[in-house]
Amino acid sequence: MTAKNERPTILLLPGLLCDATVWASQMEALRPHAHVLAADFSQHNSLEAMACSALAMVEGPIIAVGHSMGARVAMEMVHLAPERIKKLALIDTGIDSRRDGEEAKRQVLVDLAYADGMEALADRWLPPMVHADRVDDQTLLAPMKAMVTRATPEQHQRQIQALLNRPNLVPRLAAITCPTLVMVGRQDRWSPLAQHEEMAARIPNAELVVIEDSGHMTLLEQPEQVSNALLRWLGLENKPASVQGAAAMGS
C-alpha cells in the first residue's frame, strides 16, 4: 500500500474573490486519493506573490489545479519552479495581458464595492459569470454571493491590481512540458472556448476538456463534471486509494 507521505499533493488555486469553498466538491472527490490543499490569495496584489505563497505551502512535487485567476497563478508557478509542478490543470482562464479599456471597466467595480459594499458588487459581477440560462438561479447564485461577501473591497482591489498587471502568457506556453489539462465551460462568456483551444494547441502536452452546460464558474455550475474530469485525467477514476499515489504522479 502506498504510504501516506507518498500521496500526491494537489494545490487548488482559487480565482478572483473565491475562497476554498469554491472547491468543495473537488476536495471531496480528490481527498481519498491525495493530499489536497486550497490556497488563500486574499492578501496578495500580484500573481507572482500568489505563486510564491502557493509554492511555499508544501515541499516537493505539486499537482497545480487553478481556476480563472488561480490558473494564471498556476502558470506563474510553472514559470518560477518548473521542476516542482508535475501536472497542471487550467480551468476557465486566459493568457492575454491587460486589454484596452479593461482598467476603467474594472475600476467601476472596485469603486462600487467601496461605495455600496460587497453585496452590491456580487449582484453586478456574478450573473455574467454563469451560464446565461442560470442568471436567476438562486440555488447556484446564493452560495456564490455569500462567498463574495466574505471578501472585502480591499481584497478585491488587491486582486484586481494583480490581474491588471498580469503578463502575456503566450510566449511561455511552449515551455510548459508537464501534462496539462485545459478545461472550460462551453458557455463561458468571460473566458471563451476558443481561448482554451488556443491554449491547448500551444502547450505541448495538453488535453482539452469542455464542460457542458456551464459558464465561467464550472466548479459550482457543474461540480460533478469537473471532479470526474480531474479524476480521469489524474488516473484516479475507479481506483482505490491504495494505488492513488503512483497513478496521480504518473509513475
N, C-alpha and C positions, 0 to 999 in steps of 0.2 A: 504494500500500500504506500502511496506517496505520502511522505512526511508533511506535516502541516507547514513547516517553514519552506517547503518546496512548492507550495501552492503559488500560482502566478499572482502577481499584483496588478489589479486593474484600477486605474485612476479615472474617475468620472469627472469631467470638466464642464461646469455649467455655463450657460450663456448669460447675456445681459439681464440683470435683475432676477436671476434664478438662483435658487439655493439647492441643497441636497434633496429636497422633497420632489424636485422635478424628475429625479432618477429613481423614485421609489420602486416602480415596477421592475426596472432593470436590476436594481440592487437585489431584490427578492429572487430574481431568476439567476443571477450570477453568483451570489454568495455561497451556494452549496459547492461551487467549483473553484473559487478563487478568493483571495484577499481583496476586498473591494472597499475603496475609499472615495469620498467625494471632496473635491477641492472647494475652498471658500475664497472667492475673488473680491469680496465686498470692500476691502481696504486698499486695493491697488489701482493705480491710474495709468498703467502701461501693460501691454501684452507681455513684454519681456519680464516685468516684475511678477506677473501672474505665472509665467512659465517657470521662473526660478523658484517661486514658492511651491509650485506643484512638484518640481523635481526634488525639493528638499523634504517633502513629506515622507519619503521612503528611500531606502537604499536599494541598489541593484536594478535589475531589469523591470521595465514597466510596459504594460499594455495601456496606451492612452486613448480614451474614448471621449471625444468632445462634441458638444452641441453648440452651433451658432458661434458666438464669441469664443466659447470654450474650445471649439475645433481650431480656431485661429491660434489659441494658446497651445494646443497640441502640436500644431505645425511649428510654432516657435520652440517648443521643447525639442523637437527633432533637430531644428537648426542649432540649438545650444548644446545638445547632448545626444547626437545620433546613435551612439553606441549603447545607450540605455533604453531606447524605445524599440521594443521588439515587434510590436504590432500597433497599428494606428487606425482608429475609426473616426471619420469626419462626417458629421451629421448636420444637414441644413445649414450650410455655411458659405463662405465666399473667399475669393483670392485677390480681389481688387484692392487698390488703395482708395483713399478718400475721393469721392465723386464730386463733380462740380455742383455747388449749391447744397451739398449734404450738411455742412456745418450749420448753416442757417436753419435748415429743417429740424435738425436735432436740437438746436438751441431753443426752439419753440417748446419742445417737450421738457427740456431742462427748466425753463422758466415756469412752465405750467406746474411742475412738481413743487417748486419753491413757493409759488403763489397760492395754489389751490390744494396741494397735498398729493400724496402718492395714490390715493383712491381716484382722483381726477386723472392722473397720468395713466393709471391702469385702464380706466374707461376709454381713453383715447387710443392708447397704444396696443392693447391686446386684440381687439377684433380683427385687424388686418393680419395678425399673426396666425390665425387659424383658418381652416377650410371655410370658404365663403358661405357654405350651407350651414355652418355651425356658429355664426357670429352672435346668435341669440340663445345658444345652448348653455344655460346657466350651470348645468351639471359639469360641463367642461370648464367654463369660464370662472366659476366661483373659486375653486382652489387656486387657479392661476392668479386671480385678483388678490386673494389672501397672501400669496407668495410675494407679489409685487409690493403690497402694502406693509410687509415686514421689512422691506428695504427703506432707505432714506433718500431724500433729494441729494444729499452729499454723495452717497454711494452711486447713485445714478449719474451724477456729474463726473465722478472719477472714471466710471466705466465708459461713458461717452467720450471722455478725453482719450482713453486708451484706444477706442475704436477709430476715432478721427485721426490718430497718429499711427494707424496700422500700416505695415509695409505692403507693397505689391508682392504677392507671393508667387506669381507666375514663374519668375526666374528660378525659384527654389524647388519647384515641384519635381523636376527631373532628378534631383539629388535625394529624394525620398525613396529609399531602396527597401524598406521593411514592408511586409504585407500590409496593405491598406484597404480598408472598407470605406467606400464613399456612399452615403445614404441620404435620401431626400424624399420628402413628401411630394407626391405627384402634383398636388395643387398648392405647393409652396409659392406664395406670391412675393415673398421677401427675398428668398434665395432660390431661384427657379431651377427646374430640372436641367435646362441647357447648360447652366453654370456648372453643375455637378458632372455632366457628361464631359465637359472640357477638363475638369479636374481629373477625372478617372482616366482620360486619354493621356494626360501629361505626366501622371505618376506611374512609374514603370511597372509596379506590381500591385495594381489596384483593381478592385472589383466594385461595380456599381450596383446598388440595390435601391429600388424605388418602392416606397411605402404607399400603398393605395389609400385613397380617400383621406388624405391628410394634407394640412397646410404646413406651416413652418414649425409648429410645436408638436412634432411627431411623437416625442417621448410621452406626451399626455393625450394626444388625439388618438394614437394607435399604439398603445404601450405593448400589447402582445406581439404585434408585427415586429416592432423594434427589438424586443427581447429575443424573439425567435431568430431573427436575422443575426443578432450578435452571437447567440449560442451556436448557430450553424457555422458561422464564419470562424469562430474560435475552436471549432471541433468539439464542442461540449454537448451538442444535441443528442439526447437519449443516451448519454454516457453517465455512469455512476461517478460520484465524487472521488472515488478511489483512483480514477485514471485521469482526473481533470488536469493535473499539472503538466504532464507531457503533451497532452493534446493542445492545450491553450498556448503553450510556448512554442509549439511547432517542432518539438523534439521527438 
